[in-house]
Amino acid sequence: MTKVLVTGAAGYIGVHVVDALSSMGAEVVAVHRGRRPFDRQVRQIVCDFAELDPDRLAEGGAPDVILHLAWKNGFNHNAASHIDDLPDHARFVRHAMEAGTRRFVGLGTMHEVGYWEGMIDETTPNAPRSMYGVAKNALREVARLEVEKAGGVFQWLRAYYILGDDERNQSLFTKILGWEAEGKATFPFNSGLNKYDFIDVRDLARQIALVSLQTKVAGVIDCCSGVPMALRDRVEAFIADNGLAIRPEYGAFPDRPYDSPAVWGSIAKINRILADAPGAGA
């Protein structure tokens, strides 16, 4: 049984990852800052990830895998916390290696790349244009160096646009639900013409769990659908699927300067992992 310590386990993505890992037979240690019910029985450590020094990480035997999901203000791309908290994240990776763990899986973002048109893969150059992207980009390289120095396996999961379980996140789709509940007839929006790679949070969680339980595929791995879809089409589908009356006012806001007309992830590496998953050929 693989022992996986998951930081940010009670977060929007984390709760689904914990459930996916548990369903796959992993021994999960869920680290989070406030107790909450999980769908499955797991060991819980209630603290900030930055409080986990090497001794505490090694209690009961070092985890086989550290899955680092913890991150504040992921939906606020220019929050000061991204840079302010970076030393805590870097120190945590070093402590994980000092505790004896030899596999580190970090959650990254397409915003590490910055402005890009077309498909992104592990060879795409990185030129982030937001504090969020800058911080994740820096942590990726710090983690890579720390893990390689320890002779471990480094895996970095690049996520794209996530939806599903929308009442628990802080995305545009959550806001649409809130505006509908307030009785608003419309909401201001940009052109909606840019195309992005959307994935349901439960599908993303399954991809993250499967990556964490294998070592054949390492390095930067895009966790995504690989299919570009216009934002307005995704919004219109969300409104229809949820039976909402609210309508977007297209063009009320300008598009963000660091968003490309079309960007999506490569599914080459994640498909290799999915193909090897139990039951994949059934």
C-alpha positions as YAML, in Angstrom:
chain: A
units: angstrom
residues:
- id: 1
  name: MET
  ca: [0.00, 0.00, 0.00]
- id: 2
  name: THR
  ca: [1.40, 3.38, -1.04]
- id: 3
  name: LYS
  ca: [1.41, 6.02, 1.71]
- id: 4
  name: VAL
  ca: [0.55, 9.44, 0.29]
- id: 5
  name: LEU
  ca: [0.66, 12.62, 2.37]
- id: 6
  name: VAL
  ca: [-1.63, 15.22, 0.80]
- id: 7
  name: THR
  ca: [-1.36, 18.89, 1.76]
- id: 8
  name: GLY
  ca: [-4.33, 21.15, 1.10]
- id: 9
  name: ALA
  ca: [-6.46, 18.04, 1.55]
- id: 10
  name: ALA
  ca: [-9.61, 19.95, 2.53]
- id: 11
  name: GLY
  ca: [-9.38, 22.36, -0.40]
- id: 12
  name: TYR
  ca: [-11.52, 22.47, -3.51]
- id: 13
  name: ILE
  ca: [-9.34, 19.98, -5.38]
- id: 14
  name: GLY
  ca: [-7.92, 18.20, -2.32]
- id: 15
  name: VAL
  ca: [-11.14, 16.60, -1.05]
- id: 16
  name: HIS
  ca: [-11.68, 14.92, -4.41]
- id: 17
  name: VAL
  ca: [-8.04, 13.80, -4.62]
- id: 18
  name: VAL
  ca: [-8.23, 12.24, -1.15]
- id: 19
  name: ASP
  ca: [-11.36, 10.35, -2.19]
- id: 20
  name: ALA
  ca: [-9.75, 9.18, -5.45]
- id: 21
  name: LEU
  ca: [-6.55, 8.02, -3.73]
- id: 22
  name: SER
  ca: [-8.51, 6.16, -1.05]
- id: 23
  name: SER
  ca: [-10.68, 4.43, -3.66]
- id: 24
  name: MET
  ca: [-7.47, 3.25, -5.36]
- id: 25
  name: GLY
  ca: [-6.22, 1.64, -2.17]
- id: 26
  name: ALA
  ca: [-3.66, 4.22, -1.07]
- id: 27
  name: GLU
  ca: [-2.96, 4.98, 2.57]
- id: 28
  name: VAL
  ca: [-3.79, 8.69, 2.76]
- id: 29
  name: VAL
  ca: [-2.54, 11.20, 5.32]
- id: 30
  name: ALA
  ca: [-4.68, 14.32, 4.86]
- id: 31
  name: VAL
  ca: [-3.08, 17.59, 5.97]
- id: 32
  name: HIS
  ca: [-5.41, 20.57, 6.30]
- id: 33
  name: ARG
  ca: [-5.99, 23.61, 8.48]
- id: 34
  name: GLY
  ca: [-9.50, 22.79, 9.70]
- id: 35
  name: ARG
  ca: [-11.26, 19.51, 10.42]
- id: 36
  name: ARG
  ca: [-13.91, 18.52, 7.90]
- id: 37
  name: PRO
  ca: [-15.65, 15.29, 6.98]
- id: 38
  name: PHE
  ca: [-14.12, 13.24, 4.19]
- id: 39
  name: ASP
  ca: [-16.05, 10.69, 2.15]
- id: 40
  name: ARG
  ca: [-13.65, 8.01, 3.37]
- id: 41
  name: GLN
  ca: [-11.79, 7.30, 6.61]
- id: 42
  name: VAL
  ca: [-8.31, 8.77, 6.38]
- id: 43
  name: ARG
  ca: [-5.68, 9.84, 8.86]
- id: 44
  name: GLN
  ca: [-5.81, 13.60, 9.36]
- id: 45
  name: ILE
  ca: [-3.20, 16.10, 10.51]
- id: 46
  name: VAL
  ca: [-4.75, 19.47, 11.29]
- id: 47
  name: CYS
  ca: [-2.10, 22.14, 10.77]
- id: 48
  name: ASP
  ca: [-0.63, 24.40, 8.14]
- id: 49
  name: PHE
  ca: [1.70, 22.52, 5.81]
- id: 50
  name: ALA
  ca: [4.51, 24.89, 6.80]
- id: 51
  name: GLU
  ca: [4.40, 23.44, 10.34]
- id: 52
  name: LEU
  ca: [5.47, 20.00, 9.08]
- id: 53
  name: ASP
  ca: [9.20, 19.77, 9.78]
- id: 54
  name: PRO
  ca: [11.25, 16.66, 8.90]
- id: 55
  name: ASP
  ca: [10.60, 14.99, 12.28]
- id: 56
  name: ARG
  ca: [6.83, 15.40, 12.02]
- id: 57
  name: LEU
  ca: [6.77, 14.27, 8.41]
- id: 58
  name: ALA
  ca: [8.66, 11.11, 9.35]
- id: 59
  name: GLU
  ca: [6.33, 10.17, 12.24]
- id: 60
  name: GLY
  ca: [5.05, 6.63, 11.72]
- id: 61
  name: GLY
  ca: [7.38, 6.24, 8.76]
- id: 62
  name: ALA
  ca: [8.04, 8.74, 5.99]
- id: 63
  name: PRO
  ca: [5.35, 8.91, 3.29]
- id: 64
  name: ASP
  ca: [6.17, 7.20, 0.01]
- id: 65
  name: VAL
  ca: [4.79, 10.23, -1.81]
- id: 66
  name: ILE
  ca: [4.29, 13.89, -0.90]
- id: 67
  name: LEU
  ca: [1.41, 15.37, -2.91]
- id: 68
  name: HIS
  ca: [1.59, 19.12, -2.39]
- id: 69
  name: LEU
  ca: [-1.73, 20.80, -3.24]
- id: 70
  name: ALA
  ca: [-1.75, 23.50, -0.56]
- id: 71
  name: TRP
  ca: [-1.81, 27.03, -1.95]
- id: 72
  name: LYS
  ca: [-3.60, 30.22, -0.92]
- id: 73
  name: ASN
  ca: [-5.49, 32.63, -3.18]
- id: 74
  name: GLY
  ca: [-5.24, 30.53, -6.33]
- id: 75
  name: PHE
  ca: [-8.13, 32.44, -7.89]
- id: 76
  name: ASN
  ca: [-6.53, 35.84, -7.17]
- id: 77
  name: HIS
  ca: [-3.61, 35.80, -9.55]
- id: 78
  name: ASN
  ca: [-1.86, 38.89, -8.20]
- id: 79
  name: ALA
  ca: [-2.32, 38.37, -4.46]
- id: 80
  name: ALA
  ca: [0.79, 39.23, -2.44]
- id: 81
  name: SER
  ca: [0.60, 35.84, -0.69]
- id: 82
  name: HIS
  ca: [1.91, 34.04, -3.79]
- id: 83
  name: ILE
  ca: [5.35, 35.57, -3.37]
- id: 84
  name: ASP
  ca: [5.20, 36.04, 0.41]
- id: 85
  name: ASP
  ca: [4.50, 32.32, 1.00]
- id: 86
  name: LEU
  ca: [7.02, 31.01, -1.52]
- id: 87
  name: PRO
  ca: [9.79, 30.42, 1.08]
- id: 88
  name: ASP
  ca: [7.39, 28.20, 3.10]
- id: 89
  name: HIS
  ca: [6.70, 26.05, 0.04]
- id: 90
  name: ALA
  ca: [10.40, 25.76, -0.82]
- id: 91
  name: ARG
  ca: [11.27, 24.86, 2.77]
- id: 92
  name: PHE
  ca: [8.53, 22.23, 2.81]
- id: 93
  name: VAL
  ca: [10.01, 20.44, -0.20]
- id: 94
  name: ARG
  ca: [13.42, 20.38, 1.47]
- id: 95
  name: HIS
  ca: [11.90, 19.06, 4.72]
- id: 96
  name: ALA
  ca: [10.11, 16.32, 2.77]
- id: 97
  name: MET
  ca: [13.41, 15.13, 1.33]
- id: 98
  name: GLU
  ca: [15.10, 15.36, 4.75]
- id: 99
  name: ALA
  ca: [12.30, 13.22, 6.21]
- id: 100
  name: GLY
  ca: [13.20, 10.42, 3.82]
- id: 101
  name: THR
  ca: [10.48, 10.78, 1.20]
- id: 102
  name: ARG
  ca: [11.83, 10.30, -2.31]
- id: 103
  name: ARG
  ca: [8.80, 11.24, -4.41]
- id: 104
  name: PHE
  ca: [7.40, 14.74, -4.65]
- id: 105
  name: VAL
  ca: [4.29, 15.61, -6.67]
- id: 106
  name: GLY
  ca: [3.48, 19.33, -6.90]
- id: 107
  name: LEU
  ca: [0.43, 21.01, -8.36]
- id: 108
  name: GLY
  ca: [1.28, 23.67, -10.92]
- id: 109
  name: THR
  ca: [-0.70, 25.81, -13.33]
- id: 110
  name: MET
  ca: [-0.83, 26.82, -16.96]
- id: 111
  name: HIS
  ca: [-0.15, 30.37, -15.72]
- id: 112
  name: GLU
  ca: [3.51, 29.39, -15.28]
- id: 113
  name: VAL
  ca: [3.74, 29.65, -19.05]
- id: 114
  name: GLY
  ca: [2.27, 33.13, -19.38]
- id: 115
  name: TYR
  ca: [1.05, 34.23, -22.79]
- id: 116
  name: TRP
  ca: [0.99, 31.33, -25.23]
- id: 117
  name: GLU
  ca: [-1.05, 30.44, -28.28]
- id: 118
  name: GLY
  ca: [-1.71, 26.78, -28.97]
- id: 119
  name: MET
  ca: [-0.91, 23.57, -27.15]
- id: 120
  name: ILE
  ca: [1.28, 23.59, -24.05]
- id: 121
  name: ASP
  ca: [3.54, 20.67, -23.17]
- id: 122
  name: GLU
  ca: [6.56, 20.13, -20.92]
- id: 123
  name: THR
  ca: [8.91, 21.78, -23.44]
- id: 124
  name: THR
  ca: [6.92, 25.04, -23.69]
- id: 125
  name: PRO
  ca: [8.99, 28.01, -22.43]
- id: 126
  name: ASN
  ca: [7.80, 29.70, -19.25]
- id: 127
  name: ALA
  ca: [7.34, 33.48, -19.02]
- id: 128
  name: PRO
  ca: [4.66, 34.03, -16.35]
- id: 129
  name: ARG
  ca: [2.75, 37.30, -16.29]
- id: 130
  name: SER
  ca: [1.07, 37.09, -12.88]
- id: 131
  name: MET
  ca: [2.32, 36.71, -9.31]
- id: 132
  name: TYR
  ca: [0.58, 33.35, -9.15]
- id: 133
  name: GLY
  ca: [2.39, 32.12, -12.25]
- id: 134
  name: VAL
  ca: [5.74, 33.55, -11.10]
- id: 135
  name: ALA
  ca: [5.50, 31.81, -7.71]
- id: 136
  name: LYS
  ca: [4.43, 28.44, -9.12]
- id: 137
  name: ASN
  ca: [7.14, 28.66, -11.77]
- id: 138
  name: ALA
  ca: [9.76, 29.32, -9.10]
- id: 139
  name: LEU
  ca: [8.53, 26.51, -6.84]
- id: 140
  name: ARG
  ca: [8.63, 24.04, -9.73]
- id: 141
  name: GLU
  ca: [12.31, 24.69, -10.31]
- id: 142
  name: VAL
  ca: [13.19, 24.73, -6.60]
- id: 143
  name: ALA
  ca: [11.35, 21.44, -6.09]
- id: 144
  name: ARG
  ca: [13.02, 19.89, -9.11]
- id: 145
  name: LEU
  ca: [16.48, 20.74, -7.75]
- id: 146
  name: GLU
  ca: [15.70, 19.54, -4.21]
- id: 147
  name: VAL
  ca: [14.22, 16.23, -5.38]
- id: 148
  name: GLU
  ca: [17.00, 15.54, -7.88]
- id: 149
  name: LYS
  ca: [19.62, 16.34, -5.22]
- id: 150
  name: ALA
  ca: [18.00, 13.72, -2.97]
- id: 151
  name: GLY
  ca: [17.89, 11.17, -5.81]
- id: 152
  name: GLY
  ca: [14.11, 11.17, -5.86]
- id: 153
  name: VAL
  ca: [11.32, 11.21, -8.46]
- id: 154
  name: PHE
  ca: [9.95, 14.65, -9.35]
- id: 155
  name: GLN
  ca: [6.48, 15.10, -10.83]
- id: 156
  name: TRP
  ca: [4.83, 18.44, -11.49]
- id: 157
  name: LEU
  ca: [1.18, 18.50, -12.48]
- id: 158
  name: ARG
  ca: [0.15, 21.41, -14.66]
- id: 159
  name: ALA
  ca: [-3.57, 22.19, -14.29]
- id: 160
  name: TYR
  ca: [-5.74, 24.30, -16.58]
- id: 161
  name: TYR
  ca: [-9.33, 25.53, -16.10]
- id: 162
  name: ILE
  ca: [-11.30, 23.58, -13.51]
- id: 163
  name: LEU
  ca: [-15.03, 23.41, -12.92]
- id: 164
  name: GLY
  ca: [-17.48, 21.13, -11.11]
- id: 165
  name: ASP
  ca: [-18.46, 21.09, -7.42]
- id: 166
  name: ASP
  ca: [-18.97, 24.75, -8.19]
- id: 167
  name: GLU
  ca: [-20.42, 25.81, -4.85]
- id: 168
  name: ARG
  ca: [-17.05, 25.04, -3.20]
- id: 169
  name: ASN
  ca: [-14.65, 26.96, -5.43]
- id: 170
  name: GLN
  ca: [-14.14, 30.64, -6.25]
- id: 171
  name: SER
  ca: [-14.29, 30.45, -10.02]
- id: 172
  name: LEU
  ca: [-16.43, 32.34, -12.50]
- id: 173
  name: PHE
  ca: [-18.95, 29.49, -12.35]
- id: 174
  name: THR
  ca: [-19.33, 29.89, -8.59]
- id: 175
  name: LYS
  ca: [-19.94, 33.59, -9.09]
- id: 176
  name: ILE
  ca: [-22.59, 32.89, -11.72]
- id: 177
  name: LEU
  ca: [-24.45, 30.68, -9.23]
- id: 178
  name: GLY
  ca: [-24.23, 33.44, -6.63]
- id: 179
  name: TRP
  ca: [-25.49, 36.11, -9.00]
- id: 180
  name: GLU
  ca: [-28.39, 33.88, -10.02]
- id: 181
  name: ALA
  ca: [-29.29, 33.37, -6.35]
- id: 182
  name: GLU
  ca: [-29.26, 37.16, -5.86]
- id: 183
  name: GLY
  ca: [-31.79, 37.48, -8.65]
- id: 184
  name: LYS
  ca: [-29.54, 39.30, -11.10]
- id: 185
  name: ALA
  ca: [-30.68, 39.13, -14.71]
- id: 186
  name: THR
  ca: [-27.24, 39.71, -16.24]
- id: 187
  name: PHE
  ca: [-23.57, 39.89, -15.31]
- id: 188
  name: PRO
  ca: [-20.70, 41.79, -16.98]
- id: 189
  name: PHE
  ca: [-18.30, 39.62, -18.93]
- id: 190
  name: ASN
  ca: [-15.44, 39.82, -21.42]
- id: 191
  name: SER
  ca: [-15.73, 38.72, -25.04]
- id: 192
  name: GLY
  ca: [-15.77, 35.04, -24.09]
- id: 193
  name: LEU
  ca: [-14.04, 34.21, -27.37]
- id: 194
  name: ASN
  ca: [-10.78, 32.93, -25.91]
- id: 195
  name: LYS
  ca: [-10.48, 29.16, -25.88]
- id: 196
  name: TYR
  ca: [-9.32, 27.21, -22.82]
- id: 197
  name: ASP
  ca: [-8.82, 23.66, -21.64]
- id: 198
  name: PHE
  ca: [-11.63, 22.81, -19.19]
- id: 199
  name: ILE
  ca: [-11.78, 19.75, -16.93]
- id: 200
  name: ASP
  ca: [-14.21, 18.65, -14.22]
- id: 201
  name: VAL
  ca: [-12.58, 18.64, -10.77]
- id: 202
  name: ARG
  ca: [-13.43, 14.95, -10.26]
- id: 203
  name: ASP
  ca: [-11.71, 13.98, -13.50]
- id: 204
  name: LEU
  ca: [-8.74, 16.13, -12.53]
- id: 205
  name: ALA
  ca: [-8.61, 14.46, -9.11]
- id: 206
  name: ARG
  ca: [-8.51, 11.03, -10.72]
- id: 207
  name: GLN
  ca: [-5.65, 12.11, -12.98]
- id: 208
  name: ILE
  ca: [-3.72, 13.54, -10.00]
- id: 209
  name: ALA
  ca: [-4.24, 10.36, -7.97]
- id: 210
  name: LEU
  ca: [-3.12, 8.10, -10.81]
- id: 211
  name: VAL
  ca: [0.01, 10.17, -11.40]
- id: 212
  name: SER
  ca: [0.83, 10.00, -7.69]
- id: 213
  name: LEU
  ca: [0.64, 6.20, -7.62]
- id: 214
  name: GLN
  ca: [3.07, 5.56, -10.48]
- id: 215
  name: THR
  ca: [6.67, 6.43, -11.36]
- id: 216
  name: LYS
  ca: [6.97, 5.45, -15.04]
- id: 217
  name: VAL
  ca: [5.97, 8.93, -16.18]
- id: 218
  name: ALA
  ca: [7.70, 11.81, -14.40]
- id: 219
  name: GLY
  ca: [8.64, 15.47, -14.90]
- id: 220
  name: VAL
  ca: [6.02, 18.01, -15.94]
- id: 221
  name: ILE
  ca: [2.69, 16.34, -16.70]
- id: 222
  name: ASP
  ca: [-0.31, 18.23, -18.07]
- id: 223
  name: CYS
  ca: [-3.51, 17.24, -16.24]
- id: 224
  name: CYS
  ca: [-6.22, 18.36, -18.60]
- id: 225
  name: SER
  ca: [-8.74, 17.43, -21.29]
- id: 226
  name: GLY
  ca: [-6.55, 18.45, -24.23]
- id: 227
  name: VAL
  ca: [-9.57, 20.06, -25.91]
- id: 228
  name: PRO
  ca: [-9.80, 23.86, -26.38]
- id: 229
  name: MET
  ca: [-13.28, 25.32, -25.86]
- id: 230
  name: ALA
  ca: [-14.45, 28.93, -26.15]
- id: 231
  name: LEU
  ca: [-15.16, 30.41, -22.72]
- id: 232
  name: ARG
  ca: [-18.54, 31.71, -23.86]
- id: 233
  name: ASP
  ca: [-19.51, 28.21, -25.03]
- id: 234
  name: ARG
  ca: [-18.52, 26.77, -21.65]
- id: 235
  name: VAL
  ca: [-20.47, 29.51, -19.84]
- id: 236
  name: GLU
  ca: [-23.55, 29.02, -22.01]
- id: 237
  name: ALA
  ca: [-23.38, 25.25, -21.39]
- id: 238
  name: PHE
  ca: [-23.04, 25.83, -17.63]
- id: 239
  name: ILE
  ca: [-26.08, 28.12, -17.61]
- id: 240
  name: ALA
  ca: [-28.14, 25.62, -19.60]
- id: 241
  name: ASP
  ca: [-27.01, 22.58, -17.57]
- id: 242
  name: ASN
  ca: [-27.99, 24.31, -14.32]
- id: 243
  name: GLY
  ca: [-31.27, 25.76, -15.63]
- id: 244
  name: LEU
  ca: [-30.21, 29.34, -14.87]
- id: 245
  name: ALA
  ca: [-31.98, 32.45, -16.12]
- id: 246
  name: ILE
  ca: [-29.04, 34.85, -15.85]
- id: 247
  name: ARG
  ca: [-27.30, 36.01, -19.02]
- id: 248
  name: PRO
  ca: [-23.76, 37.31, -19.68]
- id: 249
  name: GLU
  ca: [-23.14, 40.82, -21.03]
- id: 250
  name: TYR
  ca: [-20.38, 40.03, -23.52]
- id: 251
  name: GLY
  ca: [-17.79, 42.75, -24.04]
- id: 252
  name: ALA
  ca: [-18.49, 44.61, -20.78]
- id: 253
  name: PHE
  ca: [-14.95, 43.83, -19.60]
- id: 254
  name: PRO
  ca: [-11.76, 43.70, -21.70]
- id: 255
  name: ASP
  ca: [-9.94, 40.39, -21.99]
- id: 256
  name: ARG
  ca: [-6.92, 40.05, -19.67]
- id: 257
  name: PRO
  ca: [-3.69, 40.92, -21.51]
- id: 258
  name: TYR
  ca: [-1.99, 37.67, -20.41]
- id: 259
  name: ASP
  ca: [-4.78, 35.39, -21.68]
- id: 260
  name: SER
  ca: [-4.14, 33.90, -25.10]
- id: 261
  name: PRO
  ca: [-6.77, 33.49, -27.84]
- id: 262
  name: ALA
  ca: [-6.47, 29.70, -27.52]
- id: 263
  name: VAL
  ca: [-4.46, 27.53, -25.15]
- id: 264
  name: TRP
  ca: [-4.74, 23.91, -24.13]
- id: 265
  name: GLY
  ca: [-2.64, 21.13, -22.66]
- id: 266
  name: SER
  ca: [-0.95, 18.10, -24.17]
- id: 267
  name: ILE
  ca: [-2.55, 14.80, -23.17]
- id: 268
  name: ALA
  ca: [0.37, 12.67, -24.38]
- id: 269
  name: LYS
  ca: [1.81, 11.94, -20.93]
- id: 270
  name: ILE
  ca: [-1.45, 11.73, -18.97]
- id: 271
  name: ASN
  ca: [-2.87, 9.34, -21.57]
- id: 272
  name: ARG
  ca: [0.08, 6.98, -20.98]
- id: 273
  name: ILE
  ca: [-0.78, 6.99, -17.28]
- id: 274
  name: LEU
  ca: [-4.51, 6.54, -17.86]
- id: 275
  name: ALA
  ca: [-3.83, 3.65, -20.24]
- id: 276
  name: ASP
  ca: [-1.94, 1.81, -17.48]
- id: 277
  name: ALA
  ca: [-4.62, 2.43, -14.83]
- id: 278
  name: PRO
  ca: [-6.44, -0.63, -13.42]
- id: 279
  name: GLY
  ca: [-9.47, -1.42, -15.55]
- id: 280
  name: ALA
  ca: [-8.36, 0.86, -18.38]
- id: 281
  name: GLY
  ca: [-8.62, -1.93, -20.91]
- id: 282
  name: ALA
  ca: [-11.94, -3.25, -19.62]
...
